[in-house]
Amino acid sequence: METRNQRDILQSTAAAEKMPDAEGISQMGGSETEVDMPTLLSACAGETRAERYSRGTEVLKRIGGAGFDIPIHRLARVAPDLARFTVEFAYGDVLSRPGLDLSLRQVATVAALMANGSVQPQLKYHMTGYLNVGGEPAELVEMLFLAIAILGFPVAINAVGIVREIFRERGLVFDPPEPASDDGTARFQRGLEVLDELMVNPEAYMETLHGTSPELARWSVEFAFGEIFGRQGLNAKARQIAIISMLGAAGNRNDLLRLHIEAGVKAGLSPTEITEALMQLAIYAGFPSALNAFGIANAVFTKPDQQERDGEGDGDGARGGVRGNAIVSETRAARRERGLATLAKTSAQAGATVVDSFNDLAPDIGRAIIEHSYGDIFSRAGLDAITRELAACSALAAVGSKATETPLRVHVNAALTAGATPAEIVETLLNVLPYRGYPAVEESMRVAGEEFRKRGDNGQKAAAERQ
């Protein structure tokens, strides 16, 4: 069957040779000069689609390893032309380009797929591909840490199972990174140092947040920068490629994308390397995402030097309203105690199971769920318990990805534990309809219904045992 599929693809390729050529634009990434359309169209003049297919196959072999072509042959049974496009364009035209190391390309690919949240087979293929092209298992785990700050904990909760499966299939014995051992009181100061190291203009970033929510500004420094972006498991270039790709694939993150492109340049990425990473978004997140990201990147690449434009501060260490205050962060012990108490009252065993799922690969992510999600955020008094859990259900239903399914189950149960009725949870999900559409809400309602039935079955079982 696979031989016939391969023949179908090659026949489709041969037939496509008769079509007009228009692939030259893919050769111009990273150029800083004005180029007219005829020049773009002639950049690949004379190259055949068979040559592109052959080049793509070689890249596909490096990434896919043994069985590299199984997904392509499976696809060819249904859509031979799409199988051919995948090899010719994605691998032959884009991933084969010389402007970015293949391991960094896989960082970009994995990051973009994580941002999607619902493409687990492709995510597993390319996580495995990252190891095939020389990436380290510890670096793959580090990308889960970046995801919790950029994309949210549900992405890491979903991806950790994929990473575990890959390690098991490859027979890898993995020693997880050591959990943080400090008392946590220097998190804000460390975050400021990382912010200064990464950002060309950190004051603008902080002032934007501080005006509306001082808490969000503080958590951004303490957690995102102090605990996540300052980790050493990925080198600076790989870290910024991952963050840029996550932000670009997520979409509508223009200010942060601009800041992290600037941070990438500061970390040593060339405009060509950033351009090549963004070009891959066309494959893994769609052309609109890629085009929007290129507009932001172009603005960064063409404006005056950031240090000259933004200045070096006022010389006394005071960097704006937030940065001028000496903040000693709350201890990990206090946050953990409060987080465990909140977890016990709300998500209970379902939440504890999620926390424990990181123990063998990334225990610090489990710790962060307790200390940050439950200790810093869910424990706050600004919302009553029922409203907070219904808000969580609404947010997870609105995202509606495969990655949010387990957290939605956890928070449906937490809402019931807090005292919400099934009818109130249903109303919360129905309220999402105008904003997210029927498919997402139907899927969320399916998940909620399953949890209602489990609670009912467990309640009936417990009542029977008491009799």
Stockholm file with secondary structure:
# STOCKHOLM 1.0

chainA/1-467         METRNQRDILQSTAAAEKMPDAEGISQMGGSETEVDMPTLLSACAGETRAERYSRGTEVLKRIGGAGFDIPIHRLARVAPDLARFTVEFAYGDVLSRPGLDLSLRQVATVAALMANGSVQPQLKYHMTGYLNVGGEPAELVEMLFLAIAILGFPVAINAVGIVREIFRERGLVFDPPEPASDDGTARFQRGLEVLDELMVNPEAYMETLHGTSPELARWSVEFAFGEIFGRQGLNAKARQIAIISMLGAAGNRNDLLRLHIEAGVKAGLSPTEITEALMQLAIYAGFPSALNAFGIANAVFTKPDQQERDGEGDGDGARGGVRGNAIVSETRAARRERGLATLAKTSAQAGATVVDSFNDLAPDIGRAIIEHSYGDIFSRAGLDAITRELAACSALAAVGSKATETPLRVHVNAALTAGATPAEIVETLLNVLPYRGYPAVEESMRVAGEEFRKRGDNGQKAAAERQ
#=GR chainA/1-467 SS CHHHHHHHHHHHHHHHTTSCCCCGGGGGTTCCSCCCHHHHHHTTTTCCHHHHHHHHHHHHHHHHCTTTTHHHHHHHTTCHHHHHHIIIIIIIIIITCTTSCHHHHHHHHHHHHHHHSSCHHHHHHHHHHHHHTTCCHHHHHHHHHHHHHHTCHHHHHHHHHHHHHHHHHTTCCCCCCCCCCSCSTTHHHHHHHHHHHHCSCHHHHHHHHHTTCHHHHHHIIIIIIIIIITCSSSCHHHHHHHHHHHHHHHCSCHHHHHHHHHHHHHTTCCHHHHHHHHHHHHHHTCHHHHHHHHHHHHHHHHSCCHHHHHCSCCSSSCCSTTTTSCCCCCCHHHHHHHHHHHHHHTTHHHHHHHHHTTTTTCHHHHHHIIIIIIIIIITCTTSCHHHHHHHHHHHHHHHCCGGGHHHHHHHHHHHHHHTCCHHHHHHHHHTTHHHHCHHHHHHHHHHHHHHHHHHHHHHHHHHHHHC
#=GC SS_cons         CHHHHHHHHHHHHHHHTTSCCCCGGGGGTTCCSCCCHHHHHHTTTTCCHHHHHHHHHHHHHHHHCTTTTHHHHHHHTTCHHHHHHIIIIIIIIIITCTTSCHHHHHHHHHHHHHHHSSCHHHHHHHHHHHHHTTCCHHHHHHHHHHHHHHTCHHHHHHHHHHHHHHHHHTTCCCCCCCCCCSCSTTHHHHHHHHHHHHCSCHHHHHHHHHTTCHHHHHHIIIIIIIIIITCSSSCHHHHHHHHHHHHHHHCSCHHHHHHHHHHHHHTTCCHHHHHHHHHHHHHHTCHHHHHHHHHHHHHHHHSCCHHHHHCSCCSSSCCSTTTTSCCCCCCHHHHHHHHHHHHHHTTHHHHHHHHHTTTTTCHHHHHHIIIIIIIIIITCTTSCHHHHHHHHHHHHHHHCCGGGHHHHHHHHHHHHHHTCCHHHHHHHHHTTHHHHCHHHHHHHHHHHHHHHHHHHHHHHHHHHHHC
//
